[in-house]
């Protein structure tokens, strides 16, 4: 399976996806399909999690990258390949190239998480840090390709890439033949397009639903316009689907075969990541948790059995800590409160005693006694508390007010 630049808009067929599946045998894992009792109870129908977060390199990206590079002509392989990515595609290209004996260069933003940079190097790629955002990195990689003859491996805008990602859809139908709805995160659209080709060719009755982060949702306006349009300054914690413009090749497929594209909020992404960790015992990055976020947003909207594709698990530990706190706050399990009290001996101990009565667990205390905003006898305290939900948060606030404290934030 090989396409020249002129063939880059060739339709992707079921035969292409099946050919990719044969090519990936022994290379990509057939990832697990895990049931979720908690989500099933919420939805009122069986919910299964397709665990591409357990794929080699930690995401589905290896599938498309391997198929694309394996399909290169000998002279193209000899010239090497180049890619641009903040993480998952970088690692997929690096490992695929190493397995196929092809030299790879990967451009990554200067602010890319260190674990992703290190993993990409460990898989054998030469990593070059360039630019602050992926668009700048992408331009640098394309300039490198033009200057060296290296083949640019696009993260989603090529038929080989889409065919490789489509193997996820074949596995879903093999593992859960009774599926009625498939939820998949959407950035540029390669994974959703590939799954849709595979699934709709074999089971046109299955509903395929794409999920985008609301702050980086280029597909809804693009589908409305009938052509790919750009979203200015996309902003979301889900860097795996933080794409400002749909790919030309996947856009046509998504428009034809994907039944709906939904959006989810940052709070819903945080809550979904936390649920995957606590209930399913799975480490999932925010982009990979987007299908679960859609289930949390409107659990009654999907006919079951439902398959949610957890597309990746490469989450930076620093981001994980922030997201978990955000998710806990969104669920009312983490409360930050700022208040003023009289600056006298024992005042802080009295405050903490009032909190212990309502069973609020104090995680952190910041005590300011000298500040121009404060009166001569005042002190300001900021508390970070672990709580048990929205009702408990309200109970904590009420207890503080009844104790005579002035809550200011």
Number of C-alpha atoms within 10 A of each C-alpha: 15 14 16 10 7 7 11 16 16 13 13 23 17 20 13 21 28 17 16 27 23 11 18 20 10 9 15 19 15 19 18 17 19 15 16 15 15 14 22 18 12 15 21 15 17 19 27 25 24 27 24 25 24 22 20 18 28 22 26 31 30 30 31 33 30 27 26 25 25 22 17 17 12 9 8 15 20 15 16 20 26 28 30 30 25 23 27 26 26 32 31 26 36 32 26 27 26 16 14 12 12 21 18 27 26 29 29 30 22 17 14 18 17 13 14 21 24 12 18 26 19 13 20 20 26 15 20 18 17 20 17 13 15 23 15 15 24 22 15 20 28 20 13 18 20 12 9 13 15 22 22 22 25 21 23 26 20 24 29 30 29 34 32 30 29 32 30 28 24 23 20 26 17 11 17 16 12 13 22 18 20 30 27 31 32 33 28 25 29 31 31 31 33 32 29 33 29 28 26 17 14 13 14 14 12 19 22 25 24 27 26 30 31 16 20 25 28 25 33 17 14 18 18 11 10 13 15 20 18 17 18 11 11 18 17 21 19 24 20 25 23 23 27 23 21 27 21 17 22 26 25 20 20 28 18 13 21 21 14 14 20 19 22 21 17 22 17 25 30 28 26 27 25 26 23 20 14 11 12 16 10 17 23 28 30 35 30 32 31 36 31 30 30 28 23 19 17 11 18 13 10 19 18 19 19 27 26 27 28 30 32 25 24 23 24 14 12 9 14 19 12 13 22 19 19 21 23 21 21 18 19 18 19 24 26 15 14 16 15 17 17 16 16 10 8 9 13 17 10 12 15 15 12 17 18 13 10 17 15 21 16 16 12 11 15 10 13 14 15 13 11 7 9 13 12 12 11 16 21 21 17 18 17 17 21 22 24 17 17 16 11 18 21 12 15 23 17 13 16 17 11 11 12 9 16 14 16 10 8
